[in-house]
Amino acid sequence: MPRLAANLSLLFPEVPFLERFAAAARAGFRYVEYQFPYALGSAAEVAARARDAGVEVVLHNLPAGDFAKGDRGIACQPARSGEFREGVERAIEYARAAGCPRLNALAGVAPVGVAPELLFETLVENLRYAAAKLKAAGLTLLTEPANPRTIPDFFLNSSRQAIEVLDAVGADNAMLQYDIFHMQIVEGDLAKTIERLLPRIGHMQLADVPDRNEPGTGEINFDFLLSHIDRLGYRGWMGCEYLPKGDTVAGLAWAKRYL
């Protein structure tokens, strides 16, 4: 049975972020993840809300630049390696406080006019640095390909590209974050791809296609896919990183058997 983690950056938008831990617990979630906690409360505040709600934090992202200015990660951008590395330290602080075991590094949008080879080299060097820092803290590093329709010009689009980067990083605590929504749009063949890549996958996330809403609102057969992932022996978490079509709790009918 999949271990579902509520993504508190997207679910329960009806209440402020720090109140979503308790909302997730009331809805039946034992696990939560979120994208970027840094501007939403101190490390101690975020950790306290998780503890008070009795939920386990399983994932959040490294700082990813300024979303209002179009940033979607900075790990591939040569001019911002210093900023990326400062963000590693901040992310570790939040992870340690909340007992979060894994952090995701977004590659980011490719800057105009920079050679792809340099972007690849920068991404590998930054992830190698982050992996070493996270290993010293007892944490796992992830990186995630994303579809270019949702994030135009994102540097990593396919699972193949992400695995090439991870192979070059060469760290035993660096793994793939496999987002079913993104990968259905980019490459499809979800069941066989997950089966092939399972030893490299450190975390998974879901949303239906095409509109990134809850399972059952689009084209993916989640009844089959989640059962298939169980049969493969996946023991990690499945992050519910989707945009609720309406009220979050009302939209959780698909998940009742798992919560």
C-alpha positions in Angstrom: 0.0 0.0 0.0 1.5 3.4 -1.0 2.6 5.6 1.9 0.9 8.9 0.8 2.5 12.2 1.9 0.4 15.4 1.6 2.2 18.1 -0.2 1.4 21.1 2.0 2.5 23.7 -0.5 -0.4 22.7 -2.8 -3.0 20.8 -0.6 -5.2 22.5 2.0 -4.9 26.0 0.4 -8.0 26.9 2.5 -5.8 27.5 5.5 -2.4 29.2 6.1 0.7 27.0 5.6 1.6 26.4 9.2 -2.0 25.2 9.9 -1.8 22.6 7.1 0.1 20.1 9.2 -2.9 19.7 11.5 -5.3 19.7 8.5 -3.3 16.9 6.9 -3.4 14.9 10.1 -7.2 15.4 10.4 -7.6 14.1 6.8 -5.8 10.9 7.7 -2.2 11.6 6.5 0.7 10.4 8.6 3.3 11.9 6.3 3.8 15.3 4.7 6.1 17.1 2.3 6.4 20.7 1.1 8.3 22.7 -1.5 9.9 25.7 0.1 9.4 26.4 3.8 12.0 29.1 4.1 9.7 32.2 4.0 6.8 30.6 5.8 8.3 30.1 9.2 11.6 29.4 11.0 13.0 25.9 11.0 11.9 25.6 14.6 8.4 26.8 13.9 7.9 24.4 11.0 9.3 21.5 12.9 7.1 22.3 15.9 3.9 22.3 13.7 4.8 18.9 12.3 5.5 17.4 15.8 2.3 19.0 17.2 0.2 17.4 14.4 1.9 14.1 14.8 3.0 13.9 11.1 6.4 12.9 9.7 8.1 15.3 7.2 9.6 13.2 4.4 10.7 15.8 1.8 11.3 19.4 1.0 13.3 21.3 -1.7 16.5 23.2 -1.5 16.1 26.9 -1.9 15.4 27.5 -5.6 15.8 31.2 -6.2 13.1 33.8 -6.6 9.9 32.2 -8.0 8.3 35.7 -8.6 11.1 36.4 -11.0 10.8 33.1 -12.8 13.3 31.0 -11.0 12.5 27.3 -10.8 15.8 26.2 -9.2 19.3 27.4 -9.8 21.5 24.3 -9.6 22.4 24.4 -13.3 23.2 28.1 -13.5 27.0 28.8 -13.4 26.6 32.4 -12.2 24.7 31.2 -9.1 26.7 28.4 -7.7 27.6 30.4 -4.6 23.9 31.0 -3.9 23.1 27.4 -4.5 25.7 26.3 -2.0 24.5 28.7 0.6 21.1 27.3 0.1 22.4 23.8 0.9 23.3 24.9 4.4 19.9 26.5 4.9 18.0 23.4 3.7 20.0 21.1 6.0 19.0 23.4 8.9 15.3 23.0 8.1 15.7 19.2 7.4 17.5 18.6 10.7 14.9 20.5 12.7 12.0 18.6 11.2 13.7 15.2 11.0 13.2 15.3 7.2 15.5 12.6 5.6 15.6 13.8 2.0 16.0 17.1 0.0 15.3 17.8 -3.6 17.5 20.0 -5.7 15.8 21.6 -8.8 18.1 22.0 -11.8 16.4 25.2 -12.8 15.7 27.0 -16.1 18.5 27.1 -18.6 19.9 30.6 -18.9 19.9 32.1 -22.4 23.2 31.9 -24.2 24.9 29.4 -21.9 26.2 26.2 -23.5 24.4 23.1 -22.5 27.7 21.4 -21.7 28.5 24.1 -19.1 25.0 23.8 -17.6 25.5 20.0 -17.3 28.9 20.5 -15.7 27.6 23.1 -13.3 24.7 20.9 -12.3 26.9 17.9 -11.7 29.4 19.9 -9.6 26.6 21.5 -7.5 24.9 18.2 -6.9 28.1 16.5 -6.0 28.8 19.3 -3.5 25.3 19.0 -2.1 25.4 15.2 -1.9 28.6 15.4 0.2 27.1 17.9 2.6 23.9 16.0 2.9 25.7 12.7 3.5 27.6 14.2 6.4 24.2 15.2 7.8 22.8 11.7 7.2 20.4 12.9 4.4 19.6 11.8 0.9 19.8 14.2 -2.1 17.3 14.0 -5.0 17.0 15.7 -8.3 13.9 15.8 -10.5 13.1 16.1 -14.2 10.1 18.3 -15.1 8.1 18.7 -18.2 8.7 21.8 -20.4 5.0 22.6 -20.8 4.7 23.4 -17.1 8.2 24.8 -16.7 9.4 26.1 -20.1 13.2 25.7 -20.7 13.7 23.6 -17.5 17.1 22.0 -17.9 16.1 18.4 -17.0 13.1 17.0 -18.9 13.4 13.2 -18.9 14.3 10.4 -16.6 17.1 9.5 -18.9 18.7 13.0 -18.6 18.4 12.9 -14.8 20.0 9.5 -14.6 22.9 10.8 -16.8 23.4 13.6 -14.3 23.2 11.3 -11.3 25.7 8.9 -12.9 28.1 11.8 -13.4 27.6 12.9 -9.8 28.6 9.4 -8.6 27.3 9.8 -5.0 25.6 6.9 -3.3 23.1 9.2 -1.5 22.0 11.0 -4.7 18.8 9.6 -6.3 16.0 10.3 -8.7 12.8 12.0 -7.7 10.2 10.6 -10.1 7.2 12.8 -10.6 4.4 10.8 -12.3 2.7 14.0 -13.6 5.9 15.4 -15.3 7.0 12.0 -16.7 3.6 11.1 -18.2 3.7 14.3 -20.2 7.3 13.9 -21.3 7.8 10.2 -21.9 4.8 8.1 -20.8 5.4 4.4 -20.4 5.1 4.9 -16.6 4.8 1.3 -15.4 7.8 0.0 -17.3 9.9 3.1 -16.7 9.3 2.9 -12.9 10.1 -0.8 -13.0 13.4 -0.2 -14.8 14.5 2.8 -12.6 13.2 1.6 -9.3 16.7 1.0 -7.8 17.5 4.7 -8.6 14.3 6.2 -7.3 14.4 7.9 -3.9 11.0 9.5 -3.9 7.9 9.7 -6.0 5.1 12.2 -6.5 1.8 12.1 -8.3 -0.8 14.3 -10.0 -3.2 13.5 -12.8 -2.7 14.8 -16.4 -3.4 17.2 -18.0 -4.3 19.7 -15.3 -2.3 18.5 -12.3 -5.3 17.8 -10.2 -6.0 14.8 -8.0 -6.0 11.2 -9.3 -9.2 10.4 -11.2 -9.5 13.7 -12.9 -7.4 12.9 -15.9 -5.9 10.3 -18.1 -3.7 8.2 -15.8 -5.0 4.9 -14.4 -3.9 5.3 -10.9 -5.7 2.2 -9.6 -3.4 0.1 -11.8 -0.3 2.2 -11.4 -0.3 2.4 -7.6 -0.9 -1.4 -7.4 1.9 -2.0 -9.9 4.3 0.2 -7.9 3.4 -1.8 -4.8 4.0 -5.1 -6.6 7.5 -3.8 -7.6 8.3 -3.5 -3.9 8.6 0.3 -3.7 8.9 1.2 0.0 9.3 5.0 -0.2 6.7 7.7 -0.1 4.3 9.0 -2.7 4.0 12.7 -2.5 0.5 14.1 -3.3 1.8 17.2 -5.2 -1.4 18.2 -7.0 -3.7 21.2 -7.3 -7.1 20.3 -5.6 -9.9 20.9 -8.1 -12.1 22.0 -5.2 -12.0 21.4 -1.5 -9.0 19.4 -0.5 -10.7 16.9 1.8 -13.7 16.4 -0.6 -11.2 15.6 -3.3 -9.5 12.8 -1.3 -12.1 10.2 -2.1 -9.5 8.5 -4.3 -7.1 8.2 -1.4 -9.4 6.8 1.3 -8.3 3.2 0.9 -4.6 4.3 1.5 -5.1 6.7 4.4 
